[in-house]
Amino acid sequence: MRIDWSELAILDLEGIKEFIRRDSEYYALEFTGRIIEMIEKLSSFSSLGRKVPEVDDESIREIIFNNYRIIYKLCDESILVLAVIHAARDLNNMKPQPWENT
């Protein structure tokens, strides 16, 4: 399956990289590279993740990587990465919620 990225997900990943980069360029690239590797696995294993508990839609799924929730949507012929957010964030209070803009 093809993997597409929402603008929000790209900004999330760039923000994570910039935050880690303050301490270490190497670890910023290493960490975000590992997130991308996890996401690339979805092309072969699209149902790898679980249904996102906050939304009643089987097509909205997530995989967990360290302290981050990688939220994606299963589409007919592709996967759309919706967001990469820290697990401590409350999805119910996010406006707009990542799946609302799909």
C-alpha atoms as an extended CHARMM CRD file, in Angstrom:
* protein
*
       102  EXT
         1         1  MET       CA              0.0000000000        0.0000000000        0.0000000000  PROA      1               0.0000000000
         2         2  ARG       CA              1.0400000000        3.5570000000       -0.6700000000  PROA      2               0.0000000000
         3         3  ILE       CA              1.6960000000        5.7560000000        2.3500000000  PROA      3               0.0000000000
         4         4  ASP       CA              0.6600000000        9.4110000000        2.2560000000  PROA      4               0.0000000000
         5         5  TRP       CA              1.3120000000       12.0250000000        4.9190000000  PROA      5               0.0000000000
         6         6  SER       CA             -1.0720000000       14.7580000000        6.0200000000  PROA      6               0.0000000000
         7         7  GLU       CA              0.3650000000       18.2300000000        6.4520000000  PROA      7               0.0000000000
         8         8  LEU       CA             -0.2590000000       17.9250000000       10.2060000000  PROA      8               0.0000000000
         9         9  ALA       CA              1.7440000000       14.6870000000       10.4210000000  PROA      9               0.0000000000
        10        10  ILE       CA              4.6700000000       16.2430000000        8.5590000000  PROA      10              0.0000000000
        11        11  LEU       CA              4.6290000000       19.2350000000       10.9170000000  PROA      11              0.0000000000
        12        12  ASP       CA              4.4300000000       16.8840000000       13.9160000000  PROA      12              0.0000000000
        13        13  LEU       CA              7.4890000000       14.9380000000       12.7790000000  PROA      13              0.0000000000
        14        14  GLU       CA              9.4330000000       18.1390000000       12.0570000000  PROA      14              0.0000000000
        15        15  GLY       CA              8.5280000000       19.4480000000       15.5190000000  PROA      15              0.0000000000
        16        16  ILE       CA              9.7470000000       16.2640000000       17.1800000000  PROA      16              0.0000000000
        17        17  LYS       CA             13.0030000000       16.4570000000       15.2300000000  PROA      17              0.0000000000
        18        18  GLU       CA             13.5350000000       20.1060000000       16.1560000000  PROA      18              0.0000000000
        19        19  PHE       CA             12.8490000000       19.4340000000       19.8420000000  PROA      19              0.0000000000
        20        20  ILE       CA             15.3760000000       16.5820000000       20.0120000000  PROA      20              0.0000000000
        21        21  ARG       CA             17.8580000000       18.5050000000       17.8450000000  PROA      21              0.0000000000
        22        22  ARG       CA             18.2860000000       21.0400000000       20.6680000000  PROA      22              0.0000000000
        23        23  ASP       CA             20.2660000000       18.3710000000       22.4880000000  PROA      23              0.0000000000
        24        24  SER       CA             21.5790000000       16.2000000000       19.6690000000  PROA      24              0.0000000000
        25        25  GLU       CA             21.4560000000       16.3530000000       15.8850000000  PROA      25              0.0000000000
        26        26  TYR       CA             22.3690000000       12.6610000000       15.7420000000  PROA      26              0.0000000000
        27        27  TYR       CA             19.5600000000       11.4910000000       18.0250000000  PROA      27              0.0000000000
        28        28  ALA       CA             17.0410000000       13.7670000000       16.3120000000  PROA      28              0.0000000000
        29        29  LEU       CA             17.7370000000       12.0870000000       12.9860000000  PROA      29              0.0000000000
        30        30  GLU       CA             17.9480000000        8.6190000000       14.5540000000  PROA      30              0.0000000000
        31        31  PHE       CA             14.6560000000        8.9480000000       16.4390000000  PROA      31              0.0000000000
        32        32  THR       CA             12.6270000000       10.4070000000       13.5880000000  PROA      32              0.0000000000
        33        33  GLY       CA             14.1690000000        7.8560000000       11.2180000000  PROA      33              0.0000000000
        34        34  ARG       CA             12.8770000000        5.0810000000       13.4480000000  PROA      34              0.0000000000
        35        35  ILE       CA              9.4000000000        6.6470000000       13.4290000000  PROA      35              0.0000000000
        36        36  ILE       CA              9.4910000000        6.6760000000        9.6270000000  PROA      36              0.0000000000
        37        37  GLU       CA             10.6050000000        3.0220000000        9.5860000000  PROA      37              0.0000000000
        38        38  MET       CA              7.6270000000        2.0950000000       11.7760000000  PROA      38              0.0000000000
        39        39  ILE       CA              5.2990000000        3.9020000000        9.4120000000  PROA      39              0.0000000000
        40        40  GLU       CA              6.8450000000        2.2330000000        6.3680000000  PROA      40              0.0000000000
        41        41  LYS       CA              6.0450000000       -1.1830000000        7.8800000000  PROA      41              0.0000000000
        42        42  LEU       CA              2.3890000000       -0.2680000000        7.5000000000  PROA      42              0.0000000000
        43        43  SER       CA              2.6780000000       -0.6270000000        3.7190000000  PROA      43              0.0000000000
        44        44  SER       CA              2.9680000000       -4.3970000000        4.2430000000  PROA      44              0.0000000000
        45        45  PHE       CA              1.0100000000       -4.6890000000        7.4950000000  PROA      45              0.0000000000
        46        46  SER       CA             -1.7070000000       -2.0250000000        7.2790000000  PROA      46              0.0000000000
        47        47  SER       CA             -3.7240000000       -3.4030000000       10.1970000000  PROA      47              0.0000000000
        48        48  LEU       CA             -0.6790000000       -3.5780000000       12.4530000000  PROA      48              0.0000000000
        49        49  GLY       CA             -2.0480000000       -0.9310000000       14.7630000000  PROA      49              0.0000000000
        50        50  ARG       CA             -5.0930000000       -0.8460000000       16.9770000000  PROA      50              0.0000000000
        51        51  LYS       CA             -8.2840000000        1.1380000000       16.5420000000  PROA      51              0.0000000000
        52        52  VAL       CA             -7.9210000000        4.5700000000       18.1340000000  PROA      52              0.0000000000
        53        53  PRO       CA            -10.0060000000        4.3810000000       21.3450000000  PROA      53              0.0000000000
        54        54  GLU       CA            -11.1560000000        8.0140000000       21.1260000000  PROA      54              0.0000000000
        55        55  VAL       CA            -12.9540000000        7.5630000000       17.7890000000  PROA      55              0.0000000000
        56        56  ASP       CA            -15.5830000000        5.0710000000       16.6730000000  PROA      56              0.0000000000
        57        57  ASP       CA            -14.1000000000        4.2740000000       13.2750000000  PROA      57              0.0000000000
        58        58  GLU       CA            -12.2400000000        1.0570000000       12.4440000000  PROA      58              0.0000000000
        59        59  SER       CA            -10.3030000000        2.8180000000        9.6740000000  PROA      59              0.0000000000
        60        60  ILE       CA             -8.6470000000        5.2230000000       12.1470000000  PROA      60              0.0000000000
        61        61  ARG       CA             -5.7920000000        3.2800000000       13.7190000000  PROA      61              0.0000000000
        62        62  GLU       CA             -2.5940000000        3.8830000000       15.6480000000  PROA      62              0.0000000000
        63        63  ILE       CA              0.7370000000        2.3390000000       16.3850000000  PROA      63              0.0000000000
        64        64  ILE       CA              2.7630000000        3.2840000000       19.4260000000  PROA      64              0.0000000000
        65        65  PHE       CA              6.4390000000        4.1310000000       19.1580000000  PROA      65              0.0000000000
        66        66  ASN       CA              8.1420000000        4.9910000000       22.4440000000  PROA      66              0.0000000000
        67        67  ASN       CA              5.9850000000        7.8150000000       23.8520000000  PROA      67              0.0000000000
        68        68  TYR       CA              4.3610000000        8.7100000000       20.5350000000  PROA      68              0.0000000000
        69        69  ARG       CA              1.0730000000        7.7400000000       18.9610000000  PROA      69              0.0000000000
        70        70  ILE       CA              1.2530000000        7.4450000000       15.1950000000  PROA      70              0.0000000000
        71        71  ILE       CA             -2.3150000000        7.8740000000       14.0270000000  PROA      71              0.0000000000
        72        72  TYR       CA             -3.2790000000        6.8330000000       10.5180000000  PROA      72              0.0000000000
        73        73  LYS       CA             -6.3050000000        6.1590000000        8.3610000000  PROA      73              0.0000000000
        74        74  LEU       CA             -6.8140000000        3.0900000000        6.2180000000  PROA      74              0.0000000000
        75        75  CYS       CA             -8.0460000000        4.2170000000        2.8090000000  PROA      75              0.0000000000
        76        76  ASP       CA             -8.9970000000        2.0350000000       -0.1580000000  PROA      76              0.0000000000
        77        77  GLU       CA             -5.5820000000        1.9130000000       -1.7680000000  PROA      77              0.0000000000
        78        78  SER       CA             -3.3980000000        3.8580000000        0.6240000000  PROA      78              0.0000000000
        79        79  ILE       CA             -2.6210000000        4.7310000000        4.2050000000  PROA      79              0.0000000000
        80        80  LEU       CA             -2.8300000000        8.3450000000        5.3090000000  PROA      80              0.0000000000
        81        81  VAL       CA             -0.6360000000        9.2700000000        8.2800000000  PROA      81              0.0000000000
        82        82  LEU       CA             -2.7450000000       11.7650000000       10.2080000000  PROA      82              0.0000000000
        83        83  ALA       CA             -0.5880000000       12.7240000000       13.1970000000  PROA      83              0.0000000000
        84        84  VAL       CA              2.4310000000       11.8260000000       15.3120000000  PROA      84              0.0000000000
        85        85  ILE       CA              1.6710000000       13.0310000000       18.8170000000  PROA      85              0.0000000000
        86        86  HSD       CA              3.0590000000       12.5300000000       22.2880000000  PROA      86              0.0000000000
        87        87  ALA       CA              1.0340000000        9.9640000000       24.2050000000  PROA      87              0.0000000000
        88        88  ALA       CA              0.5760000000       12.3760000000       27.1230000000  PROA      88              0.0000000000
        89        89  ARG       CA             -1.5840000000       14.6890000000       24.9780000000  PROA      89              0.0000000000
        90        90  ASP       CA             -5.3210000000       14.3530000000       25.3990000000  PROA      90              0.0000000000
        91        91  LEU       CA             -6.7850000000       13.6410000000       21.9740000000  PROA      91              0.0000000000
        92        92  ASN       CA            -10.2690000000       14.5050000000       23.1740000000  PROA      92              0.0000000000
        93        93  ASN       CA             -9.1900000000       18.1180000000       23.7650000000  PROA      93              0.0000000000
        94        94  MET       CA             -7.2990000000       18.5650000000       20.4940000000  PROA      94              0.0000000000
        95        95  LYS       CA             -9.0260000000       20.9410000000       18.0980000000  PROA      95              0.0000000000
        96        96  PRO       CA             -9.3250000000       19.9470000000       15.3730000000  PROA      96              0.0000000000
        97        97  GLN       CA             -8.8440000000       16.2680000000       15.9810000000  PROA      97              0.0000000000
        98        98  PRO       CA             -6.4480000000       14.6410000000       13.4940000000  PROA      98              0.0000000000
        99        99  TRP       CA             -9.1270000000       12.5340000000       11.7920000000  PROA      99              0.0000000000
       100       100  GLU       CA            -11.5210000000       15.4380000000       11.2450000000  PROA      100             0.0000000000
       101       101  ASN       CA             -9.5610000000       16.8580000000        8.3180000000  PROA      101             0.0000000000
       102       102  THR       CA             -9.5560000000       13.7150000000        6.1640000000  PROA      102             0.0000000000
